Amino acid sequence: MRLTLIAVAAAAATLAAAPAFALTQDAPASPAAPDSDAEAAFEARAEAFEASIERMAEEMGAAVEAAGADTARRDAALDAIVTRYQPEADAFAAELQTFADSQLAGMPADQQTAMRNGIAATLTQIRGVPAMVRAQVEQAATAPAPATPAN
């Protein structure tokens, strides 16, 4: 689950860096000022998405535990959970794209291109969060238990 939080943090860092990066470069004569209300709203949305992903991971962990050794039951439960949460990941990625577009509007074209490439990678990561969490939960479920030290 730690990687999930890293993906969300990467998205937030990319967006937070965009206005700051623009300010360190030669900007056009009258760049659009960052909309602090929009930034605050997006930050709140990112936090809500992170909380949702945490709930998803908890649901997946409980499903794996409830399935025990029944892999068919485990797979069906995890498929259902991913199916429920994927639309939220897709919607958050779309919101990130919209927010990023608004933040990049005042940047020079070459900076926009570089930032858009980074954002595109982040969008792919966000869309893949449900599958990534599933893989992490499955890996944790199949990992051998740590050895207990002999006393």
C-alpha positions as CSV (number, residue, x, y, z in Angstrom):
1,M,0.0,0.0,0.0
2,R,3.0,2.3,0.5
3,L,3.5,2.5,-3.3
4,T,-0.1,3.6,-3.7
5,L,0.5,6.6,-1.4
6,I,3.7,7.3,-3.4
7,A,1.7,7.4,-6.6
8,V,-0.8,9.9,-5.1
9,A,2.0,11.9,-3.6
10,A,3.7,12.0,-7.0
11,A,0.6,13.4,-8.6
12,A,0.3,16.1,-5.9
13,A,4.0,16.9,-6.1
14,T,3.9,17.2,-9.9
15,L,1.0,19.7,-9.6
16,A,2.5,21.6,-6.7
17,A,5.7,22.0,-8.7
18,A,4.1,23.2,-11.8
19,P,3.2,26.8,-10.6
20,A,6.5,27.0,-8.6
21,F,8.5,25.8,-11.7
22,A,6.7,28.4,-13.8
23,L,7.7,31.1,-11.3
24,T,11.4,30.3,-11.6
25,Q,11.4,30.6,-15.3
26,D,11.0,33.6,-17.6
27,A,7.2,33.9,-17.6
28,P,5.0,35.8,-20.1
29,A,4.2,39.4,-19.4
30,S,0.9,38.6,-17.6
31,P,0.7,35.0,-16.5
32,A,-2.5,33.8,-15.0
33,A,-2.2,33.8,-11.2
34,P,-2.7,30.5,-9.5
35,D,-6.2,30.0,-8.3
36,S,-5.7,29.1,-4.6
37,D,-9.4,28.0,-4.3
38,A,-8.9,25.6,-7.2
39,E,-5.6,24.3,-5.6
40,A,-7.3,23.9,-2.2
41,A,-10.2,22.1,-3.8
42,F,-8.0,19.7,-5.7
43,E,-5.9,19.0,-2.6
44,A,-9.0,18.1,-0.7
45,R,-10.0,15.8,-3.6
46,A,-6.6,14.2,-3.6
47,E,-6.9,13.5,0.2
48,A,-10.4,12.0,-0.4
49,F,-8.9,9.8,-3.1
50,E,-6.1,8.7,-0.9
51,A,-8.6,7.8,1.9
52,S,-10.7,5.8,-0.6
53,I,-7.6,3.9,-1.8
54,E,-6.8,3.1,1.9
55,R,-10.3,1.7,2.3
56,M,-9.9,-0.3,-0.9
57,A,-6.7,-1.8,0.4
58,E,-8.4,-2.7,3.8
59,E,-11.3,-4.3,1.9
60,M,-8.9,-6.3,-0.2
61,G,-7.0,-7.5,2.9
62,A,-10.2,-8.6,4.5
63,A,-11.3,-10.4,1.3
64,V,-8.0,-12.2,1.1
65,E,-8.3,-13.2,4.7
66,A,-11.9,-14.3,4.4
67,A,-11.1,-16.4,1.3
68,G,-8.3,-18.3,3.1
69,A,-6.8,-20.9,0.7
70,D,-9.7,-20.6,-1.8
71,T,-8.0,-18.8,-4.6
72,A,-11.1,-18.7,-6.8
73,R,-13.0,-17.0,-4.0
74,R,-10.1,-14.6,-3.4
75,D,-9.8,-13.7,-7.1
76,A,-13.5,-13.1,-7.4
77,A,-13.6,-10.9,-4.4
78,L,-10.6,-8.9,-5.5
79,D,-12.0,-8.6,-9.0
80,A,-15.2,-7.1,-7.6
81,I,-13.3,-4.7,-5.4
82,V,-11.1,-3.5,-8.3
83,T,-14.3,-3.1,-10.4
84,R,-15.9,-0.9,-7.7
85,Y,-12.9,1.4,-7.2
86,Q,-11.6,1.7,-10.8
87,P,-14.1,4.3,-11.8
88,E,-13.0,6.5,-8.9
89,A,-9.3,6.2,-10.0
90,D,-10.3,7.1,-13.6
91,A,-12.3,10.1,-12.4
92,F,-9.5,11.3,-10.2
93,A,-7.1,11.0,-13.1
94,A,-9.5,13.1,-15.2
95,E,-9.8,15.7,-12.5
96,L,-6.0,15.8,-12.2
97,Q,-5.8,16.3,-16.0
98,T,-8.3,19.2,-15.8
99,F,-6.5,20.8,-12.9
100,A,-3.1,20.4,-14.5
101,D,-4.3,21.9,-17.7
102,S,-5.5,25.0,-15.8
103,Q,-2.2,25.3,-13.9
104,L,-0.1,24.9,-17.1
105,A,-2.0,27.5,-19.1
106,G,0.3,30.4,-18.3
107,M,3.6,28.5,-18.9
108,P,5.7,28.8,-22.0
109,A,5.1,26.0,-24.5
110,D,8.4,24.1,-23.9
111,Q,7.7,24.0,-20.1
112,Q,4.2,22.9,-20.8
113,T,5.4,20.0,-22.9
114,A,7.9,18.8,-20.2
115,M,5.2,19.1,-17.4
116,R,2.6,17.4,-19.6
117,N,4.9,14.4,-20.1
118,G,5.4,14.1,-16.3
119,I,1.7,14.5,-15.7
120,A,0.9,11.8,-18.3
121,A,3.0,9.3,-16.5
122,T,1.3,10.3,-13.2
123,L,-2.1,9.8,-14.8
124,T,-1.1,6.3,-15.9
125,Q,0.0,5.5,-12.3
126,I,-3.3,6.8,-10.8
127,R,-5.4,4.8,-13.2
128,G,-3.4,1.7,-12.3
129,V,-3.7,2.2,-8.5
130,P,-6.5,-0.4,-8.0
131,A,-4.6,-3.1,-9.9
132,M,-1.3,-2.1,-8.1
133,V,-2.9,-2.3,-4.7
134,R,-4.4,-5.7,-5.6
135,A,-1.0,-7.0,-6.7
136,Q,0.5,-5.8,-3.4
137,V,-2.2,-7.4,-1.3
138,E,-1.9,-10.7,-3.2
139,Q,1.9,-10.6,-2.8
140,A,1.6,-10.0,0.9
141,A,-0.9,-12.8,1.2
142,T,1.4,-15.3,-0.5
143,A,4.7,-14.1,1.1
144,P,6.1,-16.6,3.6
145,A,5.6,-15.6,7.2
146,P,8.7,-14.1,8.8
147,A,10.8,-16.6,10.7
148,T,10.6,-16.3,14.5
149,P,13.9,-16.2,16.2
150,A,14.8,-19.3,18.3
151,N,15.4,-18.5,22.0
